[in-house]
Amino acid sequence: MDQLQQSLLDAPIIEKGEYEYFVHPISDGVPMLEPGLLREIVIKIIRKAELENVDKIVTPAAMGIHISTAVSLMTDIPLVVIRKRQYGLEGEVPLFQQTGYSESEMYINDVEEGDRVLVLDDVLSTGGTMKAILGALKDDVGADVVDVVAVIKKAGPNELDDTDYDVKTLINVTVEDGEVVIVDEHGDG
């Protein structure tokens, strides 16, 4: 069993309302993120993602940053972080994101028409954030989304199910009776 699988099986479960939520270093920053786990995840991303002809890695703040930074360092592909703060820079593109947990505005800077991007995130849950990001990149910016990767996918319906986007994942899980259950140890794609 690899470190990602084991770390998910060992993840503490907390309840938020009626929702059982796993707490994991990749998605929450706690418990602490061991370098070996991050290295394993980055290697899996590099092997799974379509990186040829990618100009930029694009990730939403905050929990995609550590993964995307490590991938950027290993591939020499520049990194763009979609922020929740508006800077008012020329070419800044706002997007509205709504998830099963919250809603807010985010802002894309430094992605231009024709840029070929890899969108990278920590967890795909409801798909709301990812759908908003992909729509803004394609429709508002005019970027070419070469590939989309999320480390962990929470099983169940998500907003990307009825779109043309295919999100590759490293592992698919669900939470049942207070425990993480691995649905697909190799993910999608």
C-alpha positions as CSV (number, residue, x, y, z in Angstrom):
1,M,0.0,0.0,0.0
2,D,1.4,3.4,-0.9
3,Q,1.7,6.4,1.4
4,L,-1.3,8.3,-0.1
5,Q,-3.6,5.3,0.5
6,Q,-2.3,4.7,4.0
7,S,-2.5,8.4,4.9
8,L,-6.2,8.5,3.8
9,L,-7.0,5.3,5.7
10,D,-5.4,6.9,8.8
11,A,-7.1,10.3,8.3
12,P,-9.1,11.6,11.3
13,I,-12.9,12.0,10.6
14,I,-14.8,15.0,11.9
15,E,-18.4,15.8,11.6
16,K,-19.5,19.2,10.2
17,G,-23.3,19.2,10.5
18,E,-24.5,16.0,8.9
19,Y,-21.3,15.7,6.8
20,E,-18.4,13.4,7.7
21,Y,-15.2,15.0,6.6
22,F,-11.7,13.5,6.5
23,V,-8.8,15.7,7.7
24,H,-5.7,15.2,5.6
25,P,-2.4,16.9,5.1
26,I,-3.0,17.4,1.3
27,S,-6.5,18.9,1.7
28,D,-6.2,20.6,5.1
29,G,-2.6,21.0,6.0
30,V,-3.1,18.9,9.1
31,P,-1.8,16.5,10.3
32,M,1.6,17.6,9.1
33,L,2.6,16.9,5.6
34,E,5.5,14.5,5.4
35,P,8.0,15.1,2.5
36,G,7.8,11.5,1.4
37,L,4.0,11.7,0.9
38,L,4.3,15.0,-1.0
39,R,7.1,13.5,-3.2
40,E,5.0,10.4,-3.9
41,I,2.0,12.5,-5.0
42,V,4.1,14.8,-7.2
43,I,5.7,11.8,-9.0
44,K,2.2,10.3,-9.6
45,I,1.0,13.7,-10.9
46,I,3.9,14.0,-13.3
47,R,3.3,10.4,-14.6
48,K,-0.4,10.9,-15.0
49,A,-0.8,14.5,-16.3
50,E,-0.4,15.6,-19.9
51,L,2.6,18.0,-19.4
52,E,3.9,18.2,-23.0
53,N,3.1,21.6,-24.4
54,V,1.9,23.0,-21.0
55,D,2.8,26.7,-20.6
56,K,1.5,27.2,-17.0
57,I,0.2,25.2,-14.0
58,V,-2.9,26.9,-12.6
59,T,-4.1,26.1,-9.1
60,P,-6.7,27.6,-6.7
61,A,-5.6,29.0,-3.4
62,A,-4.9,27.7,-0.8
63,M,-4.5,23.9,-0.6
64,G,-3.4,23.4,-4.2
65,I,-0.4,25.6,-3.8
66,H,2.0,23.2,-2.1
67,I,1.3,20.4,-4.6
68,S,1.5,22.8,-7.6
69,T,4.7,24.4,-6.3
70,A,6.4,21.0,-6.0
71,V,5.2,20.0,-9.5
72,S,6.4,23.3,-10.9
73,L,9.9,22.8,-9.3
74,M,10.1,19.3,-10.8
75,T,8.9,20.3,-14.3
76,D,10.1,23.9,-14.7
77,I,6.6,24.9,-15.7
78,P,5.6,28.3,-14.2
79,L,2.8,28.4,-11.6
80,V,-0.2,30.7,-11.4
81,V,-2.3,30.8,-8.2
82,I,-6.0,31.8,-8.5
83,R,-6.5,34.0,-5.5
84,K,-9.5,34.9,-3.4
85,R,-8.2,38.5,-3.2
86,Q,-8.7,41.0,-6.0
87,Y,-5.6,42.9,-7.0
88,G,-7.0,45.0,-9.8
89,L,-4.1,44.2,-12.2
90,E,-4.5,44.5,-15.9
91,G,-6.1,41.4,-17.4
92,E,-7.4,40.1,-14.0
93,V,-10.5,37.9,-14.5
94,P,-13.0,37.4,-11.7
95,L,-14.9,34.2,-11.3
96,F,-17.7,33.2,-8.9
97,Q,-17.3,29.8,-7.3
98,Q,-19.8,27.9,-5.3
99,T,-19.2,24.6,-3.6
100,G,-21.2,22.4,-1.3
101,Y,-19.6,24.2,1.5
102,S,-19.3,27.9,0.5
103,E,-19.4,30.5,-2.2
104,S,-17.0,33.3,-3.0
105,E,-15.2,35.2,-5.8
106,M,-11.8,34.3,-7.0
107,Y,-9.4,36.1,-9.4
108,I,-7.2,34.9,-12.2
109,N,-4.1,36.8,-13.1
110,D,-1.2,36.0,-15.5
111,V,-3.2,33.6,-17.7
112,E,-3.7,34.9,-21.2
113,E,-5.5,33.9,-24.4
114,G,-3.9,30.9,-26.0
115,D,-1.9,29.8,-22.9
116,R,-1.9,26.1,-22.6
117,V,-2.6,25.2,-18.9
118,L,-2.6,22.3,-16.5
119,V,-5.2,22.9,-13.8
120,L,-4.1,21.2,-10.6
121,D,-6.0,20.9,-7.2
122,D,-5.9,18.9,-4.0
123,V,-9.5,17.5,-3.8
124,L,-12.4,17.2,-6.2
125,S,-15.6,17.0,-4.1
126,T,-18.7,18.8,-5.4
127,G,-16.9,20.0,-8.6
128,G,-18.2,23.6,-8.1
129,T,-14.8,25.3,-7.8
130,M,-13.3,23.3,-10.6
131,K,-16.2,24.0,-12.9
132,A,-16.0,27.7,-12.3
133,I,-12.2,27.8,-12.8
134,L,-12.4,25.8,-16.1
135,G,-15.3,27.9,-17.4
136,A,-13.4,31.1,-16.6
137,L,-10.2,29.9,-18.1
138,K,-11.8,28.7,-21.3
139,D,-14.6,31.2,-21.8
140,D,-13.4,34.4,-20.2
141,V,-9.6,34.1,-20.7
142,G,-9.4,32.0,-23.8
143,A,-6.8,29.6,-22.4
144,D,-6.4,26.1,-23.7
145,V,-7.0,23.6,-20.8
146,V,-4.6,20.8,-21.7
147,D,-5.3,18.7,-18.6
148,V,-7.0,18.7,-15.2
149,V,-5.7,16.8,-12.2
150,A,-7.0,16.5,-8.6
151,V,-5.1,14.4,-6.1
152,I,-8.2,13.1,-4.3
153,K,-11.7,12.7,-5.6
154,K,-14.5,12.2,-3.1
155,A,-17.0,9.7,-4.6
156,G,-20.5,10.9,-5.5
157,P,-22.0,13.2,-8.1
158,N,-20.2,16.4,-8.9
159,E,-20.9,19.4,-11.2
160,L,-18.3,18.2,-13.7
161,D,-20.3,15.0,-14.5
162,D,-22.4,16.8,-17.2
163,T,-19.5,18.7,-18.8
164,D,-16.8,17.9,-21.4
165,Y,-14.1,18.1,-18.8
166,D,-12.3,14.9,-17.8
167,V,-10.5,15.3,-14.4
168,K,-7.7,12.8,-13.7
169,T,-7.4,11.8,-10.1
170,L,-4.8,9.8,-8.1
171,I,-7.2,8.1,-5.8
172,N,-11.0,8.1,-5.3
173,V,-12.5,7.8,-1.8
174,T,-15.7,8.1,0.2
175,V,-16.4,8.3,3.9
176,E,-18.7,5.6,5.4
177,D,-19.5,5.1,9.0
178,G,-16.6,7.3,10.2
179,E,-13.9,5.8,8.0
180,V,-12.3,6.6,4.7
181,V,-13.0,3.9,2.1
182,I,-10.9,3.7,-1.0
183,V,-13.2,3.4,-4.0
184,D,-10.5,3.3,-6.6
185,E,-6.8,3.2,-5.6
186,H,-5.7,4.4,-9.0
187,G,-8.1,7.3,-9.5
188,D,-9.6,8.3,-12.8
189,G,-7.9,8.9,-16.1
